[in-house]
Amino acid sequence: MDIDQLRTFDRVARDGSFTRAAARLNVTQATVSMRIQALENAIGAQLFVRGRQIRLTDQGLSFLPYCRRMLGVLQEARETLKRAERGRVAVGSLATLIMPTINRALVRFQKQNPEMDVIIREGRHTQISAMLHEREVDLAVMCWPNLDPLLTQAEPLLIIREDAPLVAAPDVAAAIGSKPSISRVLEASPRFLTLNWWQIAPPAAASMALAASSRVELPTAPGRSLALSGQGTGFFVRSSVEDALADGRLVEIVPHDLDPLFRDVALVVQNRQALEQPGLLSFAREVASDARNLGRVLRDDLANFASD
């Protein structure tokens, strides 16, 4: 059994004719007949009923989807090899950091490397950690320090500390008052929003969630919607609410008995040798240039690497 036999079988099945299949494949009708006969001998079954009209036998009908699956896998393999020749960069990021760190970096990188494939995947921290461990991605934007036991060898290239302000809609903030206590925040808020920015929630945020009379645990987008509509108060990393704070749709609340909260995030590779992969260091630098705007830089090793 070989690929020419499989292609010929698929073509005859589509055209219902050895003659038309031969014309499509640019071979003689005798070649089509020989290929089909050889394939039937190889699998030990008759695939077509020959006559004035050509039709598939029951065995042919059963074999056809497997034939097409094999042809599909071969095509995928060829496309993969073509992509490998062009180059490929796969990046995994926390969903909340796609917009502030990946979007503009991707546009700049693709302008400089138009032939290179880029794959962007998003998820929660544990999902990104698993992608990096399984080498589904080459570069990751994730929480730091990494506490996932699967990913013991991860190397941070850049670590950023982003603050996580407590925010609410203007009317809720007015009801809470200026420089309130934590208890006043919880008393005046319709509900406390738990958004799980951290691998492990800071004790202060966990305590507020437990003390709240009503709380909702939810992803970023619906949490932001509740906050904007005056239905809740919660800690958001600044990049997710910066625009709403700037135009007054949300207000930052600073309880006098609460220390500021923050989240550390890192640009991570499985190991430093991964940066030898074509394009990866360039993409990492593009991501880092935007990620540095998120907050205070705690570590920045990218300057130590020569350009790829």
C-alpha positions in Angstrom: 0.0 0.0 0.0 1.4 3.4 -0.9 0.3 7.0 -1.1 -0.4 6.9 -4.9 -2.7 4.0 -4.4 -4.6 5.8 -1.7 -4.9 9.0 -3.7 -6.1 7.0 -6.7 -8.7 5.2 -4.6 -10.0 8.4 -3.2 -10.1 10.0 -6.7 -12.0 7.1 -8.3 -14.5 7.1 -5.4 -15.1 10.8 -5.9 -15.4 10.7 -9.7 -17.1 7.3 -10.0 -14.9 6.6 -13.1 -11.5 5.2 -13.8 -11.3 7.3 -16.9 -12.1 10.6 -15.2 -9.8 9.7 -12.3 -6.9 9.1 -14.7 -7.5 12.5 -16.3 -7.5 14.2 -12.9 -4.4 12.5 -11.8 -2.6 12.9 -15.2 -1.9 9.2 -15.6 -3.2 6.5 -17.9 -6.4 4.5 -17.2 -4.2 1.4 -17.1 -2.1 3.0 -14.3 -5.3 3.7 -12.3 -6.5 0.1 -12.8 -3.1 -1.3 -11.6 -3.0 1.0 -8.5 -6.5 0.0 -7.5 -5.7 -3.7 -8.1 -2.5 -3.4 -6.0 -4.4 -1.7 -3.2 -7.1 -4.4 -3.2 -4.4 -7.1 -3.0 -2.7 -5.3 -0.1 -5.8 -5.0 2.0 -7.4 -8.2 0.9 -10.7 -6.8 -0.2 -12.5 -5.7 -3.4 -13.1 -2.0 -3.3 -15.1 -1.3 -6.4 -17.8 -3.1 -8.4 -16.6 -2.8 -12.0 -19.0 -2.5 -14.9 -20.6 0.2 -17.0 -20.8 2.2 -13.8 -18.1 2.1 -11.0 -19.4 2.0 -7.5 -17.9 1.2 -4.1 -18.4 -2.2 -2.5 -19.4 -2.4 1.2 -15.7 -3.0 1.9 -14.8 0.1 -0.2 -17.3 2.2 1.7 -15.8 1.0 5.0 -12.3 1.7 3.9 -12.9 5.1 2.4 -12.9 7.2 5.6 -9.7 5.5 6.8 -8.1 6.3 3.4 -9.1 9.9 3.7 -7.9 10.1 7.3 -4.5 8.8 6.2 -4.3 11.3 3.4 -5.3 14.1 5.8 -2.6 13.1 8.3 0.0 13.1 5.5 -1.2 16.6 4.4 -1.0 17.8 8.0 2.6 16.4 8.3 3.6 18.2 5.1 2.1 21.5 6.4 3.9 21.1 9.7 7.2 20.6 7.9 6.6 23.7 5.8 5.8 25.7 8.9 9.0 24.3 10.5 11.0 25.7 7.5 9.4 29.1 7.9 9.8 29.1 11.7 7.3 28.9 14.5 6.8 30.6 17.8 4.2 29.4 20.3 3.2 31.5 23.2 0.9 30.9 26.2 -0.5 33.7 28.3 -2.8 34.3 31.2 -6.1 35.4 29.6 -5.9 38.7 31.5 -2.5 39.6 30.0 -3.2 38.9 26.3 -4.3 42.5 25.6 -1.6 44.4 27.6 1.4 42.2 26.7 0.7 40.1 23.5 -1.5 42.1 21.1 0.8 44.9 20.1 3.9 42.7 20.4 2.4 40.3 17.9 1.7 43.0 15.4 5.2 44.3 15.6 6.8 40.9 15.4 4.7 39.8 12.4 5.7 43.0 10.5 9.3 42.1 11.0 8.8 38.3 10.4 5.9 37.9 8.0 6.7 34.3 7.1 7.0 33.0 10.6 4.0 31.2 12.2 2.9 32.5 15.6 0.5 30.5 17.9 -1.1 32.3 20.8 -2.9 30.3 23.5 -4.5 31.6 26.7 -5.7 30.1 29.9 -5.4 30.1 33.7 -2.0 29.7 35.4 -2.2 25.9 35.7 -3.1 25.6 32.1 -0.2 27.8 30.9 2.1 25.9 33.2 1.0 22.6 31.7 1.5 23.9 28.1 5.0 25.0 28.9 5.8 21.6 30.6 4.5 19.7 27.7 6.3 22.0 25.3 3.1 23.0 23.6 4.3 26.6 24.0 7.9 28.0 23.9 7.2 31.1 25.9 4.8 31.9 28.7 3.3 34.9 30.5 2.3 33.5 33.9 2.1 34.2 37.6 5.4 34.2 39.6 6.8 32.5 41.5 5.6 29.3 39.9 4.1 26.9 42.4 3.2 24.2 39.9 5.2 21.0 40.8 5.2 19.9 37.1 7.2 22.9 36.0 10.3 22.8 38.1 12.8 24.1 35.5 11.1 27.2 34.3 13.4 30.2 33.7 12.0 33.7 34.2 13.3 36.3 31.7 11.4 39.2 33.1 9.4 39.6 36.4 6.9 42.5 36.8 5.0 43.5 39.9 1.6 44.8 39.0 -0.6 46.4 41.7 -4.1 45.2 42.3 -6.3 48.1 43.5 -9.7 47.6 45.1 -12.2 49.3 42.8 -15.9 50.1 42.7 -18.3 52.2 40.6 -18.5 55.9 41.6 -21.8 55.6 43.5 -20.6 52.6 45.5 -17.3 54.4 46.3 -19.2 57.5 47.5 -21.3 55.3 49.8 -18.2 53.6 51.1 -16.5 57.0 51.8 -13.0 58.3 51.8 -10.2 56.3 53.6 -12.7 53.7 54.9 -11.9 50.6 56.9 -12.2 47.1 55.5 -15.4 46.5 57.5 -16.9 49.7 56.0 -16.0 48.6 52.5 -17.8 45.2 53.0 -20.8 46.9 54.7 -21.4 49.4 51.9 -20.6 47.1 49.0 -23.5 45.1 47.3 -21.1 42.1 47.1 -17.5 41.3 47.1 -16.0 40.1 43.8 -13.4 37.3 43.9 -11.4 37.1 40.7 -8.5 34.8 41.6 -5.7 36.8 40.1 -3.2 34.9 42.2 -2.1 31.3 42.4 -2.8 31.6 46.1 -4.9 34.5 47.3 -3.2 37.0 49.7 -4.5 36.6 53.2 -6.1 40.0 53.2 -8.1 39.3 50.0 -9.1 35.8 51.3 -10.2 37.3 54.7 -12.4 39.9 53.0 -14.0 37.3 50.8 -14.8 35.2 53.9 -16.2 38.2 55.8 -18.4 39.5 53.0 -22.1 39.0 53.4 -22.4 38.3 49.7 -19.6 37.4 47.3 -19.3 36.2 43.7 -16.3 34.3 42.3 -16.0 34.9 38.6 -13.7 35.6 35.6 -12.4 39.0 34.7 -14.9 40.2 32.1 -18.1 39.5 34.0 -16.4 40.8 37.2 -15.5 44.0 35.5 -19.1 44.3 34.2 -20.5 43.9 37.7 -18.1 46.5 39.1 -19.0 48.9 36.4 -22.7 48.5 37.0 -22.3 49.2 40.7 -23.0 45.6 41.7 -19.8 44.7 43.4 -16.4 45.7 44.7 -13.2 43.7 44.1 -9.5 43.6 43.6 -8.5 43.9 39.9 -5.0 44.0 38.5 -4.5 47.5 37.3 -4.1 46.6 33.6 -7.7 45.2 33.5 -9.3 48.4 34.8 -6.8 51.1 33.9 -9.1 52.6 31.2 -12.2 52.7 33.5 -10.2 54.3 36.3 -8.8 56.9 33.9 -12.2 58.0 32.7 -14.0 57.8 36.1 -16.2 54.8 35.4 -14.4 53.1 38.3 -12.9 54.5 41.5 -10.0 53.2 43.5 -10.8 52.5 47.1 -7.9 52.6 49.6 -8.9 51.2 53.1 -6.7 52.6 55.8 -6.2 49.2 57.4 -5.2 47.3 54.3 -1.7 47.1 52.8 -1.6 47.4 49.0 -2.0 44.2 47.1 -0.1 43.1 44.0 0.5 40.3 41.6 3.9 39.2 40.2 3.9 38.0 36.6 6.8 36.6 34.6 7.9 36.1 31.0 9.1 32.5 31.2 10.8 29.8 29.0 11.4 26.1 29.8 15.1 26.8 29.8 17.6 29.3 28.4 18.5 27.1 25.5 15.0 27.6 24.1 16.0 31.1 23.2 18.2 29.7 20.5 15.0 28.8 18.5 14.7 31.2 15.6 12.4 34.1 16.3 11.8 33.3 20.0 14.1 35.9 21.5 12.8 38.6 19.2 9.2 37.8 20.2 10.2 37.7 23.9 11.7 41.2 23.6 8.6 42.5 21.9 6.4 41.1 24.7 8.8 42.4 27.3 8.7 46.0 25.9 4.9 46.1 26.6 5.0 44.1 29.8 7.4 46.6 31.5 4.6 49.1 31.4 2.4 46.9 33.7 4.3 47.9 36.8 7.6 47.7 38.7 10.3 45.6 37.1 11.8 43.1 39.6 14.0 41.3 37.2 15.0 41.8 33.6 17.5 39.3 32.0 16.7 40.0 28.3 19.5 42.4 27.9 22.0 39.6 28.6 21.1 37.7 25.4 22.5 38.5 22.0 20.0 39.2 19.2 18.8 36.2 17.2 
